Amino acid sequence: MNFEYDIFISYGHLDDEDPAGEEKGWVDLLTERLPVLIASDLGYKPKIWRDEQSLRGNARLRGALEEAVSKSLLFVPVISPRYVRSDWCPMELEAFCCSPLPEGLSADSTLSRIFKVIKKPLLLSQLSKKEPEHLRDLIGYSFYKMEGDMPTEFSPDVVAGKDQRYWGALSRLAWDIARMLSTLKPEGEMMPRAVAPITVNVPAPDPTRNPPAGTTEPVERNGAGASKFVYLAETTGDLTSERDLVSDELRQRGFGVLPEQKLPLDERRRTEEAVREAMARCALSVHLVGARYGSTPEDDASSVIRIQEELAAERGAKDSAFQRLIWLPPGLATPALEITDARQKSYVEELQTRVTAGAELLQMNIQDLKTRVVEKLTPPADVRSRDKRRAKAKRVYLICENRDRSFVLPIRNYLFKEKFEVITWLDEGASEKLMDYHRKNLKECDAALIYFGNGDEPWVRKNIEDLEKAYGYGRDDDWSASAVYVGQPPDDWKEGFYTNDVPYLIHNFKEFNPEDLREFVSAVRAAEGGQS
């Protein structure tokens, strides 16, 4: 079949009326800008069809619409409350889904040719039920963000300064459309060649099975040719932009991102099946957890956020190669980013105490998260080679209170003389900047020495626990050595302090004696292959 148009844009005409009364409306600007961005990737402008008639109501127009839809390769619906109330928009969608497929495509590929643009969310529950069935499972491209309980649309204006959120969403849409068109039209010709089936849900590859001669494996919209796939968990509306930023970074680097469709919420069983199917193909999962609890399956009270994270932990317990990153926004649970839902507050507190092997609990800006995700996907040999080139001396993390500066000075000087790089943490509070520094040292230092001086036992226990939490902050290797040095000032209670949570426990209330650290130093050197 001949396809006359590359893209059919379906929208409610109310969504193209500019509230300020300007000449160009929202859809006008979309139609004008989208092909320019696509052309920068394809090398030619796609041909777009949109209905510019504001009055509809005759059979001739309906026939023209259906013919245009059937001759379009891709379908872009602009979702809004007006869209689902329209009589014409669902008709256009149905006509596209029933139209003949490009040669070589399977019946399952229809949805992969639909690019759902969400201009404004459906505010009322009765409206959400009216969203056309073909669109409900698509994640789509959001051009708004929830601020509290109110959606704020991204601004398409450029006069007063560009809204980078709008242009980011538009660029993401253009990139995905360009990739699909390049697959359907390899040389840019209007009549697509026979190509491999393009499907949304692709089963995990079977290494024992080869495709029949003359055929190829299906490819996905975002993952064609990807060497690795990442499970980027569905998140709540307040973190949509952050999820998109991570997704963009991964896809631009050639990694596939799953899931592509919304998770089903009618039954928990179906939710879990969809998560497991997608996660089985991935080497890493990334979970963005914020202040909101999120949606739940209709038959279960657990949020989809929690279900995905728990299934990732289940997968990690069975497969040590599978890795997990759990991200919390900086300032979460503080007055600046308060958690008001008791369920979410309990879940976030639980996350901070049950991070297991293979998982990292990260609280950093989104740019650092993107960097960490890419690092985790880097082949281990490359990482080791990079670290070996960069390493100069073993790093010892010396943790003490500010009041113990004078007591730890001889220890610090001795370790420097032993050719160790000593990084001192003077615990002066829990500001976010200081805690970021603390977590960085827990992640990167080779050995740790906690000085028990003016602090109390809970302070010591808390820092011992931090050594275990280091794996949740991104630490890859075991500590070369860890110790608690119980020293000055003298205290009867401290004399009776003992713990089995660190390999080395030192008691000395007199002047520092290098012999106190002999076993600790030997352990650090043994870890680097040196002589003790």
C-alpha positions in Angstrom: 0.0 0.0 0.0 1.2 3.5 -0.7 1.6 5.8 2.3 1.1 9.4 1.3 1.8 10.9 4.7 4.4 10.2 7.4 2.5 11.5 10.3 -1.2 12.1 11.1 -1.9 14.5 13.9 -5.2 14.0 15.7 -6.4 16.6 18.1 -9.5 18.5 19.5 -9.7 21.9 17.9 -10.3 23.5 21.3 -6.7 22.6 22.1 -5.4 24.8 19.2 -7.1 27.9 20.5 -4.6 30.3 22.1 -6.0 31.8 25.3 -4.1 35.0 24.6 -5.8 35.3 21.2 -2.6 35.0 19.2 -2.5 33.7 15.7 -0.8 30.4 16.3 -2.2 27.8 18.7 -0.6 24.9 20.6 -1.1 22.4 17.8 -0.1 25.0 15.2 3.3 25.3 16.9 3.6 21.5 17.3 2.9 21.0 13.6 5.4 23.7 12.7 8.2 22.7 15.0 8.0 18.9 15.0 9.0 18.3 11.4 12.0 20.6 11.7 13.4 18.7 14.7 12.7 15.3 13.0 14.5 16.6 9.8 17.6 17.3 11.8 17.8 13.5 12.5 16.5 12.1 9.2 17.8 14.7 6.7 14.4 15.4 5.3 11.1 16.8 6.5 8.4 14.3 7.1 5.0 15.0 5.5 2.4 15.7 8.1 -1.4 15.7 7.8 -3.6 17.6 10.2 -7.3 18.6 9.9 -7.4 22.4 10.0 -11.2 22.6 9.6 -12.9 23.9 12.7 -16.4 22.8 11.5 -17.0 19.2 10.9 -20.2 17.4 10.1 -20.5 15.9 6.7 -19.9 12.5 5.2 -17.4 13.9 2.6 -15.1 15.3 5.4 -15.3 12.0 7.3 -14.3 10.1 4.3 -11.4 12.4 3.6 -10.2 12.0 7.2 -10.4 8.2 7.1 -8.5 8.2 3.8 -5.8 10.4 5.2 -5.5 8.3 8.3 -5.2 5.1 6.3 -2.4 6.6 4.2 -0.3 7.7 7.2 2.6 5.7 8.6 2.4 7.2 12.1 -0.3 8.5 14.3 0.1 11.3 16.9 -2.9 12.0 19.1 -2.9 15.1 21.3 -4.5 13.9 24.5 -6.6 16.3 26.6 -10.0 16.4 28.3 -11.3 17.8 25.0 -9.8 14.9 23.0 -11.7 12.2 24.9 -15.0 14.2 24.6 -14.6 14.6 20.9 -16.6 12.4 18.5 -14.1 12.7 15.7 -10.8 12.0 17.5 -11.6 8.5 18.6 -13.0 7.8 15.1 -9.6 8.8 13.7 -7.8 6.6 16.1 -10.0 3.6 15.3 -9.5 4.2 11.6 -5.8 4.1 12.0 -5.8 0.9 14.0 -8.0 -0.7 11.4 -6.1 0.5 8.4 -3.8 -1.8 6.4 -0.3 -2.2 7.8 2.9 -1.3 6.0 4.3 -4.3 4.2 6.3 -6.7 6.5 4.7 -5.5 9.8 2.7 -7.8 12.1 -0.7 -7.0 13.6 1.0 -6.4 17.0 2.9 -3.4 15.6 0.0 -0.9 15.4 0.6 0.5 18.9 4.3 1.1 18.2 3.3 3.5 15.4 1.2 5.6 17.8 3.0 8.4 19.6 0.7 9.7 22.4 1.2 13.4 23.2 -0.3 14.4 26.6 -1.0 18.1 26.5 -3.1 18.1 29.7 -4.1 15.3 32.0 -7.7 14.0 32.3 -8.7 15.6 35.6 -12.0 13.7 36.3 -12.2 10.0 37.0 -15.1 9.6 34.5 -12.9 11.2 31.8 -10.0 8.8 32.4 -12.3 5.9 31.8 -13.2 7.4 28.4 -9.6 7.5 27.1 -9.6 5.3 24.0 -8.6 1.7 24.8 -5.8 1.7 22.2 -4.1 4.6 24.1 -4.5 3.6 27.8 -1.4 1.4 27.9 0.9 3.9 26.2 3.2 5.9 28.5 3.2 8.9 26.1 5.0 12.2 26.0 3.9 14.6 28.8 3.9 18.3 28.1 2.9 19.2 31.7 4.0 18.6 35.2 1.9 18.2 38.4 2.6 20.9 41.0 0.7 19.8 44.0 -2.7 18.8 42.8 -2.6 21.2 39.8 -1.2 20.4 36.4 1.1 23.1 34.9 1.4 23.0 31.1 4.9 23.5 29.6 5.0 26.8 27.7 5.6 26.7 24.0 6.4 30.5 24.0 9.9 31.6 23.0 9.5 35.4 23.5 10.1 35.6 27.2 12.5 32.7 27.3 12.2 29.1 26.3 10.6 26.6 28.7 13.2 23.8 28.5 10.7 21.3 29.7 8.6 21.9 26.6 11.5 21.6 24.3 12.9 18.6 26.1 9.5 16.8 25.6 9.3 17.9 22.0 12.9 16.8 21.2 12.1 13.4 22.8 9.0 13.0 20.7 10.9 14.0 17.5 13.8 11.6 18.2 11.5 8.6 18.7 9.5 9.4 15.6 12.7 9.9 13.6 13.9 6.4 14.7 10.7 4.8 13.7 10.6 6.5 10.3 14.2 5.5 9.7 13.2 1.9 10.3 10.0 2.0 8.2 11.7 4.1 5.4 15.4 3.2 5.4 16.2 5.5 2.4 13.6 8.1 3.1 11.3 6.9 0.3 7.6 7.3 0.7 6.9 3.7 0.1 8.4 1.7 2.9 10.4 -1.4 2.2 9.6 -4.7 3.8 11.1 -4.6 7.2 11.3 -6.8 10.3 8.2 -6.7 12.5 8.2 -3.9 15.0 6.5 -4.8 18.2 5.9 -3.3 21.6 6.3 -6.4 23.7 9.2 -8.6 22.7 9.8 -11.9 24.6 13.2 -12.5 26.1 15.6 -13.9 23.5 16.1 -17.7 23.6 19.9 -18.4 23.0 19.1 -21.9 21.9 16.8 -20.7 19.1 17.8 -19.3 15.7 15.3 -17.4 13.6 14.2 -19.1 10.4 16.3 -18.4 7.3 15.3 -15.1 5.6 13.8 -13.6 8.7 15.0 -11.3 11.5 14.1 -10.8 15.1 11.6 -8.1 16.0 13.0 -4.7 17.1 11.5 -2.1 19.5 10.9 1.6 19.1 13.6 2.6 21.6 15.8 -0.4 21.7 16.7 -1.4 18.2 20.4 -2.5 18.2 20.7 -1.9 22.0 23.5 -3.9 23.7 21.8 -3.7 27.1 18.4 -2.9 28.4 17.5 -1.0 31.6 14.3 -1.3 33.6 13.4 2.3 34.3 10.6 1.9 36.7 7.3 3.8 36.3 7.2 6.6 38.8 4.7 9.2 40.1 3.7 12.3 38.2 6.0 14.6 40.3 9.1 12.7 39.0 8.1 12.3 35.3 10.6 14.9 34.1 13.4 13.3 36.1 12.5 9.9 34.6 12.5 11.4 31.1 16.0 12.9 31.7 17.4 9.5 32.7 15.6 7.8 29.8 17.0 10.3 27.3 20.5 9.8 28.5 20.3 6.0 28.2 18.7 6.0 24.8 21.2 8.5 23.4 24.0 6.2 24.6 22.4 3.2 22.8 20.8 1.5 25.7 17.2 0.2 25.5 14.7 1.4 28.1 11.8 -0.7 29.4 8.8 -0.8 30.0 7.5 1.1 27.0 3.9 0.7 27.9 2.0 1.6 31.1 1.8 -1.3 33.6 -1.7 -2.8 33.8 -3.5 -1.9 37.1 -6.6 -4.0 37.0 -5.0 -6.9 38.9 -1.7 -7.1 40.8 -1.1 -10.4 39.2 -1.0 -8.8 35.7 1.1 -5.9 37.1 3.7 -8.3 38.3 3.7 -10.4 35.1 4.3 -7.2 33.0 7.1 -6.1 35.4 8.8 -9.5 35.4 8.6 -9.9 31.6 10.3 -6.5 31.0 12.8 -6.9 33.9 13.9 -10.3 32.7 15.5 -8.6 29.7 17.4 -6.0 31.7 20.8 -5.8 33.3 19.9 -3.0 35.7 16.8 -1.5 37.2 16.4 2.2 38.2 13.7 3.3 40.7 12.9 6.9 41.3 11.1 7.3 44.7 9.6 10.6 45.7 7.1 12.1 48.1 4.0 10.5 46.6 2.7 7.0 47.1 1.5 6.5 43.5 -1.1 4.4 41.8 -2.1 0.9 43.1 -3.6 -2.1 41.3 -7.4 -2.3 41.7 -7.2 -5.4 43.9 -4.2 -4.5 46.1 -3.1 -1.6 48.3 0.6 -1.7 47.4 1.8 1.1 45.1 3.2 0.3 41.7 6.4 2.1 42.9 6.8 -0.5 45.7 5.8 -3.5 43.6 8.4 -2.7 41.0 11.2 -2.2 43.6 10.3 -5.4 45.4 10.3 -7.5 42.2 13.7 -6.0 41.4 15.0 -7.1 44.8 13.5 -10.6 44.1 15.3 -10.7 40.7 18.5 -9.5 42.4 18.4 -12.3 45.0 18.2 -14.9 42.2 20.8 -13.2 39.8 23.8 -11.6 41.4 24.6 -9.9 38.1 21.4 -7.9 38.2 21.9 -4.5 39.7 19.5 -2.0 41.2 19.7 1.8 41.8 17.1 3.4 44.1 17.1 7.2 43.9 15.6 9.6 46.4 15.4 13.4 45.6 17.7 15.5 47.7 15.8 17.0 50.6 13.1 14.3 50.6 11.2 14.1 54.0 12.4 17.6 54.9 10.1 20.6 55.1 11.2 21.5 51.6 10.0 18.1 50.2 7.6 16.8 52.8 6.0 13.4 52.6 2.4 13.8 53.8 1.2 10.3 52.9 1.9 8.0 55.9 2.2 5.0 53.6 4.9 6.6 51.6 6.7 7.9 54.7 6.8 4.3 56.0 8.0 3.0 52.7 10.9 5.5 52.4 12.0 4.8 56.0 11.9 1.1 55.2 14.0 1.5 52.1 16.8 3.2 54.1 17.2 0.2 56.3 16.8 -2.8 54.0 19.2 -2.1 51.1 20.7 -5.4 50.1 23.7 -6.6 48.1 23.5 -5.5 44.5 21.4 -2.4 45.3 22.4 1.2 45.9 20.3 3.8 47.7 21.2 7.2 46.2 20.3 10.7 47.2 21.9 13.1 44.7 20.9 15.5 42.0 19.5 14.0 38.8 22.7 14.7 36.8 24.8 12.6 39.2 22.2 9.9 39.0 22.5 9.8 35.2 26.3 9.5 35.6 25.9 6.7 38.1 23.5 4.7 35.9 25.9 4.9 32.9 28.8 3.9 35.2 26.9 0.8 36.3 26.4 -0.2 32.7 30.1 0.2 31.8 31.9 -3.2 31.5 33.6 -4.0 34.8 37.0 -4.5 33.1 36.8 -0.9 31.8 36.0 0.4 35.3 38.8 -1.5 36.9 41.3 -0.2 34.3 40.1 3.4 34.8 40.3 3.1 38.6 43.8 1.5 38.4 45.1 4.4 36.3 43.6 6.9 38.7 44.6 5.3 42.0 47.7 6.6 43.8 47.4 5.7 47.4 44.9 3.8 49.6 42.4 6.1 51.2 41.5 5.8 54.9 38.3 7.4 56.1 39.0 8.8 59.6 35.6 9.5 61.3 35.5 11.5 64.5 33.7 14.4 66.2 34.9 17.9 65.9 35.9 17.9 69.6 38.4 15.1 68.9 40.6 17.0 66.5 43.6 17.1 68.8 43.2 13.4 69.7 43.2 12.1 66.1 46.0 14.3 64.9 48.8 11.8 65.9 46.8 9.0 64.2 46.3 11.1 61.1 50.0 12.0 60.9 51.1 8.4 61.4 48.8 7.1 58.6 50.2 9.8 56.2 53.7 8.6 57.0 52.6 5.1 56.1 51.7 6.5 52.6 47.9 6.4 53.1 45.7 9.2 52.0 43.7 10.2 55.1 40.3 11.8 54.6 38.9 13.2 57.8 35.2 13.5 58.6 34.6 15.9 61.5 31.0 15.2 62.4 29.5 18.7 62.8 25.9 18.1 61.9 23.6 16.7 59.3 23.4 19.4 56.6 22.7 18.0 53.2 26.1 19.3 51.9 28.0 17.6 54.7 26.0 14.4 54.3 26.7 14.3 50.6 30.4 14.5 51.4 30.0 11.8 54.0 28.3 9.4 51.6 30.9 10.1 48.9 33.7 9.1 51.3 31.8 6.0 52.4 31.5 5.0 48.7 35.1 5.8 47.6 37.5 5.2 50.5 39.3 1.9 50.9 39.4 1.6 54.7 37.6 3.2 57.6 38.7 4.1 61.1 36.1 5.4 63.6 37.5 7.4 66.6 35.4 7.0 69.8 36.4 10.0 71.8 33.9 12.6 73.0 31.0 10.9 71.2 28.7 8.5 72.9 27.9 4.9 72.1 24.9 5.6 69.9 27.1 7.9 67.9 29.6 5.1 67.4 26.9 2.6 66.5 25.4 5.0 64.0 28.7 5.3 62.2 29.3 1.6 62.2 25.9 1.2 60.5 27.0 3.8 58.0 29.9 1.5 57.0 27.3 -1.1 56.1 25.1 1.4 54.3 28.0 2.3 52.0 27.0 -0.3 49.6 23.7 1.5 49.2 25.5 4.7 48.3 27.3 3.0 45.4 30.2 1.2 47.0 31.4 -1.7 44.8 34.1 -3.4 47.0 34.4 -4.6 50.5 36.3 -2.4 53.0 40.0 -3.3 53.0 39.8 -2.8 56.8 37.5 -1.2 59.3 38.1 -0.4 63.0 36.9 1.5 66.0 39.6 3.2 68.0 38.4 3.8 71.6 40.6 6.6 72.9 40.9 9.8 74.8 39.3 11.3 76.8 39.1 8.5 79.4 35.7 7.3 80.4 34.6 4.3 82.5 31.7 3.5 80.1 33.9 3.5 77.1 36.3 1.1 78.7 33.5 -1.5 78.5 32.7 -0.9 74.9 33.0 -3.9 72.6 31.6 -4.8 69.2 31.8 -7.6 66.7 30.6 -5.4 63.8 34.1 -4.3 62.8 37.2 -6.6 62.5 39.5 -4.4 64.6 38.7 -2.8 68.0 41.4 -0.8 69.7 41.4 0.6 73.3 44.0 3.2 74.3 43.4 6.1 76.6 47.0 7.2 76.8 49.3 8.7 74.2 49.0 7.2 70.7 51.1 4.2 70.0 51.7 3.1 66.3 51.5 -0.5 67.5 47.8 0.0 68.1 47.2 0.2 64.3 49.7 -2.5 63.2 47.0 -5.0 62.2 44.8 -2.4 60.7 47.6 -1.1 58.5 48.7 -4.6 57.5 45.1 -5.4 56.4 45.0 -2.3 54.2 48.3 -3.1 52.6 47.4 -6.7 52.1 44.3 -5.7 50.2 46.5 -3.7 47.7 48.9 -6.6 47.3 51.7 -4.9 49.3 53.9 -6.2 52.0 52.7 -5.9 55.6 
